[in-house]
Amino acid sequence: MTGQSATVTCGACEYEESFDRLGDARAAVQAHRAETGHDPTWEIQSVAAGVETAGADAGVCGRPACTNEDSPLYRDDC
């Protein structure tokens, strides 16, 4: 993935940083919490197309109308 995918900010201080990878952003949230005791938040601007498609196919919104029954990710046992 290229480009900015997540931004971490902290309302208790001036910390703000953008990341290309969600894992790096998650690590920054954890590190800032450990180092300062603050509770930073992150905003996800984008995810890889495959992640977005998998989420849509799996019906992660929880509504049956959102589920793609033709997807290999579809589970009817839930």
C-alpha positions in Angstrom: 0.0 0.0 0.0 1.3 3.4 -0.8 0.3 6.8 0.5 -1.2 7.8 3.8 -3.4 5.2 5.3 -3.8 6.3 8.9 -3.2 9.3 11.1 -2.6 9.1 14.9 -3.4 12.2 17.0 -3.5 12.9 20.7 -5.9 15.5 22.2 -3.8 15.7 25.4 -0.7 16.9 23.6 0.5 18.1 20.2 1.3 14.6 18.9 0.2 13.9 15.3 1.8 11.5 12.8 0.7 9.9 9.5 1.6 6.4 8.5 1.6 4.3 5.3 0.9 1.1 7.2 -1.8 0.4 9.7 0.5 -1.8 11.7 2.9 1.1 12.2 0.0 3.4 13.2 -1.2 0.8 15.8 2.3 0.5 17.2 2.5 4.3 17.5 -0.8 4.4 19.4 0.5 1.7 21.8 3.9 3.5 22.2 2.3 6.9 22.9 0.0 5.3 25.5 2.9 3.6 27.2 5.3 6.6 27.1 2.8 9.3 28.1 -0.3 7.7 29.6 -2.4 9.6 27.0 -5.1 8.0 25.0 -4.4 8.8 21.3 -6.8 8.0 18.5 -6.3 7.0 15.0 -8.2 7.7 11.8 -7.9 5.2 9.0 -8.1 6.9 5.6 -7.7 3.9 3.5 -7.1 0.1 3.4 -5.9 -2.1 0.6 -8.6 -2.9 -2.0 -8.5 -6.6 -1.0 -9.2 -5.8 2.6 -12.1 -3.6 1.7 -13.5 -6.3 -0.6 -13.1 -9.0 2.0 -14.9 -6.9 4.6 -17.7 -6.2 2.2 -18.0 -9.8 1.2 -18.0 -11.1 4.8 -20.9 -8.7 5.7 -19.0 -7.2 8.6 -21.8 -4.6 9.1 -23.8 -7.4 10.5 -26.8 -7.1 8.2 -27.7 -10.1 6.0 -28.4 -7.7 3.1 -24.7 -6.7 3.2 -23.4 -10.2 2.8 -22.2 -11.5 -0.6 -23.4 -15.2 -0.6 -21.2 -15.9 -3.7 -18.0 -15.0 -1.9 -15.7 -17.7 -0.6 -15.7 -15.8 2.7 -19.4 -16.3 3.2 -20.4 -18.3 6.2 -24.0 -19.4 6.8 -23.3 -21.0 10.1 -23.1 -17.7 12.1 
